């Protein structure tokens, strides 16, 4: 899906980014409440970040009954790897799910006033799986990114046995 607004600047309302995020979550058989963390594209461009913030607010704040999941970005750690950004987010998601740790957003001190969700700053954080201790612990992440106003989104579900199971 693409918003066709501009080759490198997304439409500022974030509605197309939000729609792709909704579709990815639904395609994975999940709901916004099932998502435990979001890895944002967060390229530090005013237009891109505004659209992304608005999309995350729409899906994870407005449409979700639980508190919004924490959001992180990798760009402060690695810079912008261009076409590899999505793969880097996927790798970070899988590694984070494996050890139950969410990375922090490096180099960020001031948050945009429109942000209505938790951005992990300063240091990594435990994913806090205690609330998902039924038959198995589950950590579900939504990782989304945009490149040249084409919006891609993927939901990743990861299940691991609880201790003693």
C-alpha positions as CSV (number, residue, x, y, z in Angstrom):
1,X,0.0,0.0,0.0
2,X,1.3,3.5,-0.8
3,X,-0.2,6.8,-0.1
4,X,1.2,8.2,-3.4
5,X,1.5,11.6,-1.7
6,X,5.2,12.1,-2.4
7,X,8.2,9.8,-3.3
8,X,10.0,10.5,0.0
9,X,7.6,12.4,2.3
10,X,4.5,10.6,3.7
11,X,1.1,12.2,4.0
12,X,1.2,14.0,7.4
13,X,-2.0,12.7,8.9
14,X,-0.6,9.2,9.2
15,X,-3.8,7.6,8.1
16,X,-2.2,5.4,5.5
17,X,0.5,4.3,7.9
18,X,-2.2,3.5,10.5
19,X,-4.2,1.5,7.9
20,X,-1.2,-0.6,6.9
21,X,-0.4,-1.2,10.6
22,X,-4.0,-2.3,11.2
23,X,-3.9,-4.7,8.2
24,X,-0.6,-6.3,9.4
25,X,-2.0,-6.8,12.9
26,X,-5.2,-8.3,11.5
27,X,-3.3,-10.5,9.0
28,X,-1.4,-12.0,11.9
29,X,-4.6,-12.8,13.7
30,X,-3.9,-10.3,16.4
31,X,-5.5,-7.2,17.9
32,X,-3.7,-3.9,18.9
33,X,-4.0,-5.1,22.5
34,X,-1.9,-8.2,21.7
35,X,1.1,-6.1,20.7
36,X,3.8,-5.7,23.4
37,X,6.2,-3.3,21.6
38,X,6.6,-1.3,18.5
39,X,9.9,-0.6,16.7
40,X,9.4,2.7,14.9
41,X,11.0,3.8,11.7
42,X,11.7,7.2,13.4
43,X,14.0,8.7,10.8
44,X,14.1,12.1,12.5
45,X,12.4,13.9,9.6
46,X,9.6,16.3,10.6
47,X,7.1,15.0,8.0
48,X,8.0,11.3,8.5
49,X,8.0,11.4,12.2
50,X,4.8,13.4,12.4
51,X,2.9,10.8,10.2
52,X,4.4,7.9,12.2
53,X,3.5,9.4,15.6
54,X,0.0,10.0,14.4
55,X,-0.3,6.5,13.1
56,X,1.0,4.9,16.3
57,X,-1.3,7.2,18.4
58,X,-4.3,6.1,16.2
59,X,-3.7,2.4,16.4
60,X,-2.2,1.9,19.9
61,X,-3.7,4.8,21.9
62,X,-7.1,5.6,20.4
63,X,-8.1,2.1,19.2
64,X,-6.6,0.0,22.0
65,X,-8.3,-0.8,25.3
66,X,-5.0,-1.4,27.2
67,X,-2.2,1.1,27.8
68,X,-0.1,1.6,24.7
69,X,2.9,-0.6,24.1
70,X,6.4,0.9,24.5
71,X,8.0,2.2,21.3
72,X,11.7,2.2,20.4
73,X,13.8,3.2,17.4
74,X,17.2,1.9,16.3
75,X,18.4,4.9,14.3
76,X,20.3,6.4,17.3
77,X,22.3,3.2,17.6
78,X,23.1,2.5,14.0
79,X,22.1,5.5,11.9
80,X,19.8,5.1,8.9
81,X,20.8,1.9,7.0
82,X,18.6,2.8,4.1
83,X,17.0,-0.2,2.5
84,X,18.3,-2.4,5.3
85,X,16.2,-0.6,8.0
86,X,13.4,-3.1,7.8
87,X,15.7,-6.1,8.1
88,X,17.5,-4.4,11.1
89,X,14.2,-3.9,12.8
90,X,13.2,-7.5,12.2
91,X,16.5,-8.8,13.6
92,X,16.2,-6.5,16.7
93,X,12.6,-7.8,17.2
94,X,13.6,-11.4,17.1
95,X,16.6,-10.9,19.4
96,X,14.5,-8.9,21.8
97,X,11.8,-11.5,21.8
98,X,14.4,-14.2,22.5
99,X,15.9,-12.6,25.6
100,X,12.8,-10.6,26.7
101,X,14.6,-7.2,26.5
102,X,13.5,-4.1,24.7
103,X,16.3,-1.8,23.4
104,X,16.3,1.8,24.2
105,X,16.0,4.8,21.8
106,X,19.6,6.2,21.8
107,X,20.3,9.9,21.5
108,X,16.8,11.1,22.1
109,X,16.2,13.6,24.9
110,X,13.1,15.5,23.9
111,X,9.9,13.9,22.7
112,X,7.4,15.5,20.3
113,X,4.4,16.9,22.1
114,X,2.0,14.7,20.0
115,X,3.5,11.5,21.4
116,X,0.9,9.8,23.6
117,X,2.8,6.5,24.1
118,X,5.9,5.3,26.1
119,X,9.2,5.8,24.3
120,X,12.0,3.7,25.9
121,X,14.8,6.1,26.6
122,X,18.2,5.9,28.4
123,X,18.6,2.1,28.8
124,X,17.1,-1.2,27.6
125,X,14.1,-2.5,29.5
126,X,12.7,-5.9,30.4
127,X,9.8,-6.9,28.3
128,X,7.8,-7.8,31.4
129,X,6.2,-11.1,30.4
130,X,4.7,-11.8,33.8
131,X,1.2,-10.7,32.7
132,X,1.3,-13.4,29.9
133,X,2.0,-16.4,32.0
134,X,-0.9,-18.8,31.0
135,X,0.3,-22.0,29.3
136,X,3.1,-20.2,27.6
137,X,4.7,-16.8,27.7
138,X,4.0,-14.7,24.6
139,X,5.7,-11.7,23.4
140,X,4.2,-10.1,20.3
141,X,5.7,-7.1,18.6
142,X,4.6,-5.0,15.7
143,X,7.4,-3.6,13.7
144,X,6.6,-1.1,11.1
145,X,8.6,1.1,8.8
146,X,8.2,3.2,5.7
147,X,10.5,3.8,2.8
148,X,9.8,6.4,0.1
149,X,6.2,6.7,1.2
150,X,5.5,3.0,0.6
151,X,4.2,1.7,3.9
152,X,5.1,-1.7,5.0
153,X,4.2,-3.4,8.2
154,X,4.8,-6.7,9.7
155,X,3.5,-8.4,12.9
156,X,5.7,-10.9,14.5
157,X,4.4,-13.5,17.0
158,X,6.9,-15.4,19.1
159,X,6.1,-18.0,21.6
160,X,8.4,-19.7,24.1
161,X,7.7,-22.2,26.8
162,X,7.5,-20.9,30.4
163,X,10.0,-22.2,32.9
164,X,9.1,-25.6,34.1
165,X,6.6,-26.3,31.3
